[in-house]
Amino acid sequence: MSRILNINLSSLIFLLLFISCANAHGQPVGELSFIIGDVFVSQGGNSWAEADFDIKIYNGDKVKTGVDSKCEITLYAGTIVRMDENSIQKFEKSKSDKSQKDSSLFLAIGKIWVKSRKLTAKDESFQVRTDKAVCSIRGTTFQVNAEKETTRVSVFTGKVATWSSLFDKTKKKIKVNVKVTRPVPVLGPKPVSVEKWVEIVKSFQEITFDSNGHFIKIDLDAKKVERDPWISWNMKRDKIME
């Protein structure tokens, strides 16, 4: 009898620990749907662990690929993200239920291919960020290449709204000694045109940002695109999954 109680107690403790771990991560937002080579996942800021096929991805998780490696993450909201070799990205926010409207991921280094689902609600957004640029998308296929000096965004279908990451960084408040004087009239705020800081990148265009917020936008060469093995592989895989 006591042996049965011990077994039941052990089972109960294991179940409680499992539920606790699941709640700590929250609801999964996607899973690794394809792996080539060495792929690693860091869940909740923990150390890197080798990833298996179908492993669940949660908000806050990081994924990285090794040399000659690729992977595909299918988000339950419908967007597909593929990573080229030597890439690291973090899933900052993604929809785990209907209450989550905003989604974003951060590409620290490397190259990703994004095939986003078409957003139906006006208040929904999906962003890809790097330390130099931000991309806001609505049903688009594109790639982002984050390098040491630049970030390059290449669009293949749809449109991507892009801007420098410098606009998203809050300015640090500096405390200074200021002499108090009597009130004086000040000028009111002036409207700033969106076109001054948001650049729309259309199908078969490419934009490159540097760390100073400067950018260069060009038209893509269709012949060069066809010869690029990474782009060709992704386009073929997109067709297979349609």
Backbone torsions as a table, in degrees:
resi	resn	phi	psi	omega
1	MET	NA	-47.7	-179.7
2	SER	-63.4	-33.9	179.0
3	ARG	-64.8	-41.0	178.6
4	ILE	-63.9	-41.6	178.7
5	LEU	-62.7	-40.7	179.4
6	ASN	-64.1	-41.6	178.6
7	ILE	-64.2	-44.4	179.8
8	ASN	-64.2	-39.5	179.0
9	LEU	-65.0	-41.5	178.1
10	SER	-63.2	-41.1	179.5
11	SER	-64.4	-39.4	180.0
12	LEU	-65.8	-42.1	178.6
13	ILE	-62.7	-43.5	179.2
14	PHE	-62.1	-41.7	179.9
15	LEU	-64.8	-42.4	179.3
16	LEU	-64.4	-39.8	177.9
17	LEU	-65.3	-39.6	179.0
18	PHE	-63.8	-44.7	179.1
19	ILE	-64.5	-40.1	179.6
20	SER	-62.0	-44.2	178.8
21	CYS	-64.7	-41.0	179.7
22	ALA	-63.7	-42.3	179.8
23	ASN	-67.7	-32.1	-179.9
24	ALA	-64.2	-35.5	179.0
25	HIS	-83.8	-21.7	-173.2
26	GLY	79.4	-161.6	-179.8
27	GLN	-82.1	138.7	176.3
28	PRO	-64.7	147.5	-179.2
29	VAL	-110.6	-6.9	179.8
30	GLY	179.8	-170.4	179.7
31	GLU	-154.3	158.1	175.3
32	LEU	-75.7	114.0	-174.7
33	SER	-103.0	-7.7	-179.5
34	PHE	-161.0	134.5	-178.2
35	ILE	-137.4	133.5	169.3
36	ILE	-128.6	120.1	177.1
37	GLY	84.4	-142.5	-173.6
38	ASP	-100.2	117.6	179.1
39	VAL	-129.0	138.4	-175.8
40	PHE	-131.0	148.9	179.9
41	VAL	-128.1	137.0	172.7
42	SER	-115.9	112.7	-176.2
43	GLN	-97.8	122.8	176.5
44	GLY	61.6	31.3	178.3
45	GLY	83.1	6.8	178.2
46	ASN	-77.8	177.7	-179.2
47	SER	-67.0	161.6	-178.8
48	TRP	-70.8	137.3	176.4
49	ALA	-129.1	143.2	179.9
50	GLU	-63.7	133.0	-174.2
51	ALA	-87.9	144.7	173.5
52	ASP	-107.8	160.7	176.1
53	PHE	-60.9	138.6	178.4
54	ASP	74.4	9.7	177.3
55	ILE	-63.3	139.6	-177.3
56	LYS	-77.6	144.4	177.1
57	ILE	-112.1	133.8	-179.3
58	TYR	-118.9	158.8	174.0
59	ASN	-58.2	133.3	-177.5
60	GLY	97.6	-11.9	179.5
61	ASP	-75.0	149.3	173.6
62	LYS	-114.3	146.0	177.5
63	VAL	-129.6	137.4	176.1
64	LYS	-137.6	153.0	179.9
65	THR	-117.2	148.9	178.5
66	GLY	-91.8	-168.4	178.8
67	VAL	-65.7	138.9	179.4
68	ASP	54.9	37.8	-177.0
69	SER	-127.8	153.1	177.7
70	LYS	-145.2	159.7	172.0
71	CYS	-154.9	163.3	179.1
72	GLU	-129.2	131.2	175.6
73	ILE	-114.2	122.7	176.6
74	THR	-100.6	114.1	177.5
75	LEU	-82.0	141.6	-176.7
76	TYR	-65.0	-20.2	177.0
77	ALA	-74.6	-12.2	174.3
78	GLY	118.9	-12.5	-179.6
79	THR	-84.1	143.4	177.3
80	ILE	-114.0	131.5	179.6
81	VAL	-123.8	125.3	177.1
82	ARG	-115.4	141.8	-178.5
83	MET	-114.3	133.7	174.5
84	ASP	-82.9	178.5	-179.2
85	GLU	-62.4	154.4	175.6
86	ASN	54.1	45.6	-179.2
87	SER	-121.8	149.7	176.6
88	ILE	-136.5	129.6	176.3
89	GLN	-142.3	157.4	179.4
90	LYS	-122.3	133.8	176.1
91	PHE	-88.6	99.6	-174.7
92	GLU	-76.6	-50.8	180.0
93	LYS	-145.7	137.3	173.2
94	SER	-154.3	156.4	-175.4
95	LYS	-69.9	122.3	171.1
96	SER	-108.9	-14.3	175.3
97	ASP	-155.9	178.8	-175.2
98	LYS	-67.8	-19.1	-178.1
99	SER	-76.0	-19.9	-178.6
100	GLN	-86.5	117.6	-177.9
101	LYS	-101.6	-36.2	-175.5
102	ASP	-96.3	140.0	175.7
103	SER	-131.9	142.5	177.7
104	SER	-156.8	150.2	172.2
105	LEU	-136.4	154.7	-177.5
106	PHE	-117.4	120.9	177.8
107	LEU	-95.8	109.7	-178.0
108	ALA	-76.6	-42.4	-179.1
109	ILE	-160.2	150.4	175.3
110	GLY	104.1	-155.3	-171.4
111	LYS	-137.4	135.4	177.0
112	ILE	-131.1	154.9	175.0
113	TRP	-117.7	128.3	-176.4
114	VAL	-121.0	124.3	172.3
115	LYS	-116.5	96.9	-172.7
116	SER	-87.9	150.4	173.3
117	ARG	-75.0	161.0	177.9
118	LYS	-77.1	122.7	179.3
119	LEU	-78.2	130.2	-176.0
120	THR	-97.2	-31.7	-178.6
121	ALA	-91.0	142.7	-178.6
122	LYS	-66.3	-27.8	-177.0
123	ASP	-91.2	5.1	176.0
124	GLU	-84.6	150.2	175.5
125	SER	-150.2	149.5	174.6
126	PHE	-134.8	122.9	-176.9
127	GLN	-124.6	144.3	168.9
128	VAL	-115.7	125.3	-176.5
129	ARG	-118.9	149.1	167.3
130	THR	-130.7	-176.6	178.3
131	ASP	-75.7	-3.6	-177.7
132	LYS	-123.6	-21.5	-174.9
133	ALA	-147.4	159.9	174.9
134	VAL	-129.1	136.1	177.5
135	CYS	-119.0	129.2	176.3
136	SER	-116.7	126.5	-167.4
137	ILE	-129.2	159.3	174.2
138	ARG	-144.8	92.7	177.5
139	GLY	66.7	64.6	-170.7
140	THR	-135.8	153.0	170.9
141	THR	-116.0	122.9	-177.1
142	PHE	-159.2	169.4	175.0
143	GLN	-126.9	151.6	177.3
144	VAL	-125.4	130.6	179.4
145	ASN	-120.3	107.5	-179.6
146	ALA	-98.2	111.6	178.4
147	GLU	-111.7	179.1	-175.7
148	LYS	-62.7	-42.1	-174.8
149	GLU	-101.1	-23.6	-173.7
150	THR	-141.7	164.8	168.0
151	THR	-125.4	128.7	-177.7
152	ARG	-117.5	128.6	-179.9
153	VAL	-116.8	121.8	-179.5
154	SER	-117.1	124.6	-176.4
155	VAL	-106.0	135.1	-177.8
156	PHE	-115.2	-31.4	171.5
157	THR	-141.3	146.8	177.3
158	GLY	80.2	-156.5	-179.4
159	LYS	-134.3	151.5	176.7
160	VAL	-131.0	127.6	172.9
161	ALA	-87.0	125.1	-176.5
162	THR	-126.2	151.8	172.8
163	TRP	-157.1	165.8	-179.0
164	SER	-71.6	143.0	176.3
165	SER	-64.3	-18.6	179.5
166	LEU	-60.3	-29.1	-179.2
167	PHE	-73.3	-20.2	-178.7
168	ASP	-93.6	-7.3	-179.1
169	LYS	-88.1	126.8	-180.0
170	THR	-77.0	140.1	178.9
171	LYS	-76.5	135.0	179.2
172	LYS	-71.4	136.9	178.0
173	LYS	-82.1	128.3	-179.3
174	ILE	-108.3	124.3	179.5
175	LYS	-79.7	126.7	177.2
176	VAL	-134.3	155.2	176.7
177	ASN	-79.9	117.8	-177.8
178	VAL	-119.5	131.0	177.5
179	LYS	-77.6	127.5	-178.5
180	VAL	-76.6	127.0	177.4
181	THR	-123.6	174.7	179.6
182	ARG	-68.6	154.0	-178.1
183	PRO	-60.6	141.3	176.3
184	VAL	-131.5	150.2	-179.8
185	PRO	-67.5	141.6	178.7
186	VAL	-124.8	155.8	178.4
187	LEU	-72.2	143.4	179.0
188	GLY	-75.6	171.4	-179.4
189	PRO	-65.9	144.7	178.8
190	LYS	-105.4	135.3	178.6
191	PRO	-65.9	140.6	177.8
192	VAL	-111.7	126.5	-179.0
193	SER	-66.9	133.8	-179.8
194	VAL	-60.4	-34.5	-177.0
195	GLU	-61.9	-18.3	-179.0
196	LYS	-73.4	-21.7	-175.9
197	TRP	-134.0	-4.3	175.2
198	VAL	-112.9	127.3	179.4
199	GLU	-114.5	123.3	179.2
200	ILE	-86.5	125.2	178.2
201	VAL	-107.9	121.8	-176.1
202	LYS	-96.3	177.5	-178.8
203	SER	-56.6	133.0	-179.2
204	PHE	62.1	37.5	169.1
205	GLN	-123.0	160.5	-178.9
206	GLU	-139.6	138.7	178.3
207	ILE	-127.3	139.3	-179.4
208	THR	-123.4	124.7	178.8
209	PHE	-105.7	144.7	170.8
210	ASP	-107.8	179.5	-174.9
211	SER	-70.8	-12.5	179.2
212	ASN	-94.4	2.8	179.7
213	GLY	88.4	0.1	177.4
214	HIS	-79.2	151.6	-179.9
215	PHE	-141.9	158.0	173.8
216	ILE	-130.5	128.7	179.5
217	LYS	-116.1	132.6	-179.0
218	ILE	-135.6	164.8	171.7
219	ASP	-86.0	140.1	179.4
220	LEU	-76.0	145.7	175.4
221	ASP	-87.1	114.0	-175.8
222	ALA	-58.7	-37.2	-179.4
223	LYS	-67.6	-40.2	177.6
224	LYS	-66.6	-37.2	178.4
225	VAL	-61.9	-44.2	-179.8
226	GLU	-62.6	-31.4	-177.5
227	ARG	-85.3	-10.3	-178.5
228	ASP	-76.8	116.1	-175.7
229	PRO	-63.0	-35.0	179.5
230	TRP	-66.6	-46.4	179.7
231	ILE	-66.0	-44.0	180.0
232	SER	-60.1	-43.1	-179.7
233	TRP	-62.4	-42.1	-179.2
234	ASN	-68.5	-40.4	179.2
235	MET	-64.5	-39.1	178.1
236	LYS	-65.6	-41.0	-179.7
237	ARG	-67.6	-35.9	176.9
238	ASP	-60.6	-42.1	-179.8
239	LYS	-65.0	-39.7	179.2
240	ILE	-62.5	-36.8	-174.4
241	MET	-85.8	-9.3	179.4
242	GLU	-73.7	NA	NA
